[in-house]
Amino acid sequence: MLKSKILQNIVATLLVVIVWLWVGVETSFIPRYADICEYNAYINQGHCTTHHIAFVILWHIGKFFQDFAGVIAAIATIVIAYFTRTLWVATDGMLRASGEQSEAMASSIKEAARSATAMEKVAESIAISAKAATESVATTKEIGKRQELALEMQMRAYLKVVIGSAIYQEREKGKEPLRFEANPSVVNTGNTPAHDVKFRIQAMILPVPLPADHVFPIPQEVHDGAFIGIHQDSNMSATVEDFVDDKEVKDIKRLNGKGLYVWGIVYYKDVFGKDRETEFGQIIHWVGAKVFGLYIQGRNKAT
């Protein structure tokens, strides 16, 4: 761009100098007034008119440009061609610089993409490590809970209800009458004492076997028990409400059509402060003077 401006200034200066030189030469030979003659080729005759020298100079300048129009046009074409080549060179340089800049930009973008990919992989690695750490903590907590549960299961109190003693009905003269009575035994088979032991219990004479849809009612009265130590036992007691016909006593003792049923729930707290309970259900019978019993299906379970 700078070269083009310098070239233009040089050409303009040369033109001005040529004009002034031509004017100087002309004015040294032409007086203040001069003639302008024109020749007509058709009539083979010339015609001259007198004019002021300034006008004459301008006329000669115009005639000069008219006579040498082809030369001037050629020079102008060369100058324009030179300017065009200069512009092309400059543009080509700019295009090359732009291409290099684009390549540099593409390389920079590619490198940024590589860095982003690397950071993504680092982030993924961190996420995996964090997840593994979280899982490890969760696993440790789970192991701790299981160990705690295992210790608790090993050391807690376990109360179960087993067959105890019983009394059958007797109504002899001179003696206090006795009704059927069951005395199940509560045994602590655990490794720590059972605290705040309570129980519900009920005894009844019911058919043997029972109907499939029979439901044992939950006894309403709650009996306060006490502390039951490690591998210790305690007795409960429940008496039927009414006497039966004395003729039925032998059959009841042998579970012949009827039998003595006893059932209920034992409540207690273990050494870890958790509430526990044991359900029980038994059918009592006698073989001679000895007391035996059967466990009612579905009625013996514990927490």
Secondary structure, DSSP 8 states (H G I E B T S, - for coil): -HHHHHHHHHHHHHHHHHHHHHHHHHHHHS-SEEEEEEEETTTTEEEEEEEEHHHHHHHHHHHHHHHTHHHHHHHHHHHHHHHHHHHHHHHHHHHHHHHHHHHHHHHHHHHHHHHHHHHHHHHHHHHHHHHHHHHHHHHHHHHHHHHHHHHHHHHS--EEEEEEEEE--B--TTS--B--EEEEEEEE-SSS-BEEEEEEEEEEEEESS--TT------S--EE---B-TT-EEE--EE-SS---GGGHHHHHTTSSEEEEEEEEEEEE-TTS-EEEEEEEEEEEEETTEEEEEE-TT--EE-
